[in-house]
């Protein structure tokens, strides 16, 4: 009923329990569980959204790093520290 991988075991257990409780309350609804971690459908709009979101994040990150290094050098020159 459950494979040795813990990723698959919890969804299967929840599926069994939820369907059991639904049957106890005389409901006709049922839950279905699949073992794919992510939905693998081809959606070009979603791919573009993810790509541009990550690209924007990396641009902001790249813009924020040089001032961090510059401030470190300014602090070093204020206290007259030298590297060995």
N, C-alpha and C positions, 0 to 999 in steps of 0.2 A: 504494500500500500504506500510505502514511503521509501524513497531511495536513501542511500547512506549520506547523501549530501544534505546539509542542514538548510540550504537555500530552498529546496523543494519540500521539505518536511512540514514547515510551519503553514504554508498556504494550503497544503492538502488537509492538514488537521483542522484549520479554520473552515475549510469547505465542508468537511464532514460534520463538524459541530453545528455550523449555521444551518445546513440543510436538515439536520436532525431536529433542531429547534423549530424550523419552519414547518416541518411535518407534524410536530407536536401541537402546533397552533392551527392546524388544518389549512395551511396556506398552499396555494398552487405555485407560488414563486420559488425559484431555485437559484442558487449561486453557482457560477462556473469559475474555475481557477485554471490558469494556464501557467506553464513553467518558464516562459520567456521572461527575462529580466526587463527588457525594454520592448516597446512596440516597434516592430521592424518594418512598418509600412513605408513606402516611398512617398515622401512629401517634400517637393522642392522648396515650397515656401517655408517650411519648418527648418530645413537645412540652411537656407539663406538667413533666417532669423537667428539661428544659433551661431552661424559663422560671423555675422556682423556684430552680434552681441559680444562674442569672445574677442573679436578684432578691436572693438571699442574699448573693452576692458584692458586689453594689452596696450593700447595707445595711451590710456590714462596712466597705467602703471609705468610705462616707459617715460612719460612726461614727468612723473613724480620722483623717479630715482636720481637723476643728475643733481637736483638741488639738495638732496640728502647727502650726497658725497661732497658737494661744495660746502655745505654747512659744517661738515666734519672738518674740512681743511681750514675753514675760518676759525673754528674753535681751537684747533691746534696752533694756529698762528697767534691767537690772543694770549694763550698761556705759554708761548715760546717753547713748545715741545718739538723734539727732533726724533726722527726715526733712526734706528741703529743700522 
